[in-house]
Amino acid sequence: MLILKIVLGLILALILIIAAIAVNTRMEGEKQYAKYAAVTDAALKPFMLKPYQVKAQYQRVQSVPLMDISVSSSSSERLARVNSLDATMMLCMKMFTLMIRPGYDFNIPVLSVDFIFLPFGKRIYIIEIIDPAKIDDANKQAFYAKMKSQSARVAGYPSAGTRDWYKDFVTDFSIHCKAEKKDGEMLLAIYSSYLEAYLSMAKNAQQLPPETSLKMKEGIEKYVSTLLLQGGPAVDVFKKILGPEGQKEYVRTVMFGLD
């Protein structure tokens, strides 16, 4: 009987410890999410974004406890689709996601951001500048240089991993790293600098002639087709939750606004 009481006591203590870790992780994640959302909203305000109505079945995608994702979508002339995802994984880990797909009439890359706030202050920090068309111009190169200077700040951090096919589309100054809570202010500053450079690039971009606009569209289509074929962390999750056809529709219509 005494042994049973000890075992039950240990189990209860373990449950309480796990619960405390989960609550602390969720609270810290909510706090960090709010910081990144505030920076993002302020930076996007000058673009006068208009809400875009996502299909009802995709406004909130759930597979409890694996994932709970709510999406907010908007658009403007230069920023054809701006998606902000509020995601919670395993009931306690928050993820801030932003994806901007530009209009085809401007030489602007895709911006894709994922910040995951894990237990014990761990961070997964991903900023991708996706440039499938690879059309060079002075405006783009000027702001790419500003981004490169920021990526150097985390050059020595552990890699969060990439896939081999990324190199054909994702710029070499994109960031895929692991970090710690102590890096929080620096990481927020890097994101703010990337976002400011990206939006300034979008604001200053000149309208493209029709044949170059077509090249932009073809580049995005090729990237999305490759993403669906080869997979990635986020799209693989959507495949598990929605199935192959649901994943395809979500990625093409919600994430990239292609259909």
C-alpha positions as CSV (number, residue, x, y, z in Angstrom):
1,M,0.0,0.0,0.0
2,L,2.8,2.4,0.9
3,I,4.6,1.7,-2.4
4,L,1.3,2.4,-4.3
5,K,0.9,5.7,-2.5
6,I,4.5,6.7,-3.4
7,V,4.0,5.7,-7.0
8,L,0.7,7.7,-7.2
9,G,2.3,10.6,-5.5
10,L,5.1,10.6,-8.1
11,I,2.7,10.4,-11.0
12,L,0.7,13.3,-9.6
13,A,3.9,15.3,-9.1
14,L,4.9,14.6,-12.7
15,I,1.5,15.6,-14.0
16,L,1.7,18.9,-12.1
17,I,5.2,19.6,-13.4
18,I,4.1,18.9,-17.0
19,A,1.0,21.1,-16.6
20,A,3.2,23.9,-15.2
21,I,5.5,23.7,-18.1
22,A,2.6,23.7,-20.6
23,V,1.0,26.7,-18.9
24,N,4.3,28.6,-18.8
25,T,5.0,27.7,-22.5
26,R,1.5,28.9,-23.6
27,M,1.8,32.2,-21.6
28,E,5.2,33.0,-23.0
29,G,4.1,32.1,-26.5
30,E,1.0,34.3,-26.3
31,K,3.3,37.2,-25.1
32,Q,5.7,36.7,-27.9
33,Y,3.0,36.3,-30.5
34,A,1.4,39.6,-29.4
35,K,4.8,41.4,-29.9
36,Y,5.3,40.0,-33.4
37,A,1.7,40.7,-34.4
38,A,2.0,44.4,-33.2
39,V,5.2,45.0,-35.2
40,T,3.6,43.4,-38.3
41,D,0.3,45.3,-38.0
42,A,2.1,48.6,-37.7
43,A,4.4,47.9,-40.6
44,L,1.5,46.9,-42.9
45,K,-0.8,49.8,-42.0
46,P,0.3,52.1,-44.9
47,F,-0.7,49.5,-47.5
48,M,-4.4,50.0,-46.8
49,L,-5.0,46.2,-46.9
50,K,-8.6,45.0,-47.6
51,P,-9.9,41.9,-45.9
52,Y,-10.1,38.8,-48.1
53,Q,-12.8,36.2,-47.2
54,V,-11.3,32.7,-46.8
55,K,-13.6,29.7,-47.4
56,A,-15.4,28.9,-44.1
57,Q,-13.9,25.4,-43.8
58,Y,-10.4,26.9,-43.9
59,Q,-10.8,29.8,-41.6
60,R,-10.0,27.5,-38.7
61,V,-8.3,24.2,-39.2
62,Q,-8.1,21.9,-36.2
63,S,-6.7,18.5,-35.3
64,V,-6.6,18.6,-31.5
65,P,-4.2,18.3,-29.8
66,L,-1.8,18.3,-32.8
67,M,-2.7,21.7,-34.3
68,D,-5.3,24.5,-34.1
69,I,-4.8,27.1,-36.9
70,S,-6.8,30.3,-37.5
71,V,-6.0,32.4,-40.6
72,S,-6.6,36.1,-41.3
73,S,-6.2,37.1,-45.0
74,S,-6.1,40.4,-46.7
75,S,-4.8,42.0,-50.0
76,S,-3.8,45.1,-51.8
77,E,-2.5,46.0,-55.3
78,R,1.1,45.2,-54.6
79,L,0.6,42.6,-51.9
80,A,-1.9,40.3,-53.5
81,R,-2.2,38.0,-50.5
82,V,-1.2,38.7,-46.9
83,N,-1.9,35.8,-44.6
84,S,-1.4,35.8,-40.9
85,L,-1.8,32.4,-39.1
86,D,-2.4,32.1,-35.3
87,A,-1.4,28.5,-34.6
88,T,-1.2,26.4,-31.4
89,M,0.5,23.1,-31.3
90,M,-0.1,20.4,-28.7
91,L,-2.3,22.9,-26.8
92,C,0.6,25.0,-25.5
93,M,3.2,25.8,-28.2
94,K,2.4,29.0,-30.2
95,M,3.5,29.7,-33.7
96,F,3.4,33.1,-35.5
97,T,3.2,32.8,-39.2
98,L,3.1,35.5,-41.9
99,M,3.1,35.0,-45.6
100,I,3.0,37.7,-48.3
101,R,2.6,36.8,-52.0
102,P,3.1,39.9,-54.1
103,G,1.1,40.9,-57.2
104,Y,2.6,39.6,-60.5
105,D,3.0,43.2,-61.8
106,F,5.8,44.0,-59.5
107,N,9.3,42.4,-59.0
108,I,8.9,41.5,-55.4
109,P,9.7,38.1,-53.8
110,V,7.5,36.1,-51.5
111,L,8.0,36.6,-47.7
112,S,7.3,33.6,-45.5
113,V,7.8,33.7,-41.7
114,D,7.4,31.1,-39.0
115,F,8.3,31.6,-35.4
116,I,7.6,28.8,-33.0
117,F,7.8,29.3,-29.2
118,L,8.7,26.0,-27.6
119,P,9.0,24.8,-23.9
120,F,12.0,25.9,-21.8
121,G,12.4,29.1,-23.9
122,K,13.5,27.4,-27.1
123,R,12.7,29.0,-30.4
124,I,12.4,28.0,-34.0
125,Y,13.1,31.1,-36.1
126,I,12.4,31.1,-39.9
127,I,12.4,34.0,-42.3
128,E,12.3,33.0,-46.0
129,I,12.7,35.3,-49.0
130,I,11.4,33.2,-51.9
131,D,12.4,34.4,-55.3
132,P,11.4,31.9,-58.0
133,A,11.5,34.2,-61.0
134,K,15.0,35.6,-60.1
135,I,14.5,38.9,-62.0
136,D,17.3,41.2,-61.0
137,D,16.9,45.0,-60.5
138,A,18.5,47.8,-58.5
139,N,15.5,48.2,-56.1
140,K,15.5,44.5,-55.1
141,Q,19.3,44.3,-54.7
142,A,19.4,47.4,-52.5
143,F,16.9,45.9,-50.0
144,Y,18.4,42.4,-50.3
145,A,21.6,43.9,-49.1
146,K,19.9,45.3,-46.0
147,M,18.4,41.8,-45.3
148,K,21.8,40.1,-45.7
149,S,23.3,42.4,-43.1
150,Q,20.6,41.2,-40.6
151,S,21.0,37.5,-41.4
152,A,24.7,37.8,-40.4
153,R,23.6,38.4,-36.8
154,V,22.4,34.7,-36.4
155,A,25.0,33.1,-38.7
156,G,26.5,31.1,-35.9
157,Y,23.2,29.8,-34.5
158,P,22.2,26.1,-34.9
159,S,20.3,25.3,-38.1
160,A,16.6,24.5,-37.9
161,G,17.0,22.5,-41.0
162,T,16.1,23.0,-44.7
163,R,15.2,20.7,-47.6
164,D,17.5,20.2,-50.6
165,W,14.9,21.6,-53.1
166,Y,14.7,25.0,-51.2
167,K,18.0,26.2,-52.8
168,D,16.3,26.6,-56.2
169,F,13.8,29.1,-54.8
170,V,14.9,30.5,-51.4
171,T,17.6,33.2,-51.1
172,D,20.8,32.4,-49.3
173,F,20.2,35.2,-46.7
174,S,17.0,33.5,-45.6
175,I,17.1,32.4,-41.9
176,H,16.4,28.9,-40.6
177,C,17.8,28.7,-37.0
178,K,17.2,27.6,-33.5
179,A,17.5,30.2,-30.7
180,E,16.8,30.8,-27.0
181,K,14.5,33.1,-25.0
182,K,17.5,35.3,-24.2
183,D,17.7,36.1,-27.9
184,G,14.2,37.4,-27.9
185,E,14.8,41.1,-28.4
186,M,17.4,40.6,-31.1
187,L,15.2,38.2,-33.0
188,L,12.3,40.7,-32.9
189,A,14.6,43.4,-34.2
190,I,15.8,41.2,-37.0
191,Y,12.3,40.4,-38.1
192,S,11.3,44.1,-37.9
193,S,14.3,45.0,-40.1
194,Y,13.5,42.3,-42.7
195,L,9.8,43.3,-42.8
196,E,10.7,47.0,-43.1
197,A,13.1,46.2,-46.0
198,Y,10.6,44.0,-47.7
199,L,7.8,46.5,-47.5
200,S,10.0,49.3,-48.6
201,M,11.1,47.2,-51.6
202,A,7.4,46.6,-52.4
203,K,6.6,50.3,-52.1
204,N,9.4,51.3,-54.4
205,A,9.0,48.5,-57.0
206,Q,8.1,49.7,-60.5
207,Q,5.3,48.1,-62.5
208,L,6.5,45.3,-64.9
209,P,5.7,44.9,-68.6
210,P,3.3,42.1,-69.4
211,E,5.9,39.6,-70.5
212,T,7.9,40.0,-67.3
213,S,4.7,39.8,-65.2
214,L,4.0,36.5,-66.8
215,K,7.5,35.3,-65.8
216,M,6.6,36.3,-62.2
217,K,3.4,34.3,-62.3
218,E,5.1,31.3,-63.8
219,G,7.8,31.4,-61.1
220,I,5.2,31.4,-58.3
221,E,3.3,28.5,-59.9
222,K,6.5,26.5,-60.2
223,Y,7.4,27.1,-56.5
224,V,3.9,26.1,-55.3
225,S,3.8,23.0,-57.5
226,T,7.2,22.0,-56.1
227,L,6.2,22.7,-52.6
228,L,3.2,20.4,-52.9
229,L,5.2,17.7,-54.6
230,Q,8.3,17.8,-52.4
231,G,6.7,18.9,-49.2
232,G,7.7,21.1,-46.3
233,P,7.0,21.2,-42.5
234,A,3.7,23.3,-42.8
235,V,2.2,21.7,-45.9
236,D,3.0,18.2,-44.6
237,V,0.8,19.1,-41.5
238,F,-2.0,20.3,-43.7
239,K,-1.8,17.0,-45.7
240,K,-2.3,15.0,-42.5
241,I,-5.2,17.2,-41.3
242,L,-7.0,17.9,-44.6
243,G,-5.9,15.0,-46.9
244,P,-4.1,15.5,-50.2
245,E,-6.9,17.3,-52.0
246,G,-7.7,19.6,-49.1
247,Q,-4.0,20.3,-48.7
248,K,-3.7,21.3,-52.4
249,E,-6.7,23.6,-52.2
250,Y,-5.5,25.2,-48.9
251,V,-2.0,25.9,-50.2
252,R,-3.1,27.2,-53.6
253,T,-6.2,29.2,-52.5
254,V,-5.6,30.2,-48.9
255,M,-1.8,30.5,-48.7
256,F,-0.9,31.8,-52.1
257,G,-4.2,32.9,-53.6
258,L,-3.5,31.2,-57.0
259,D,-7.0,29.9,-57.7
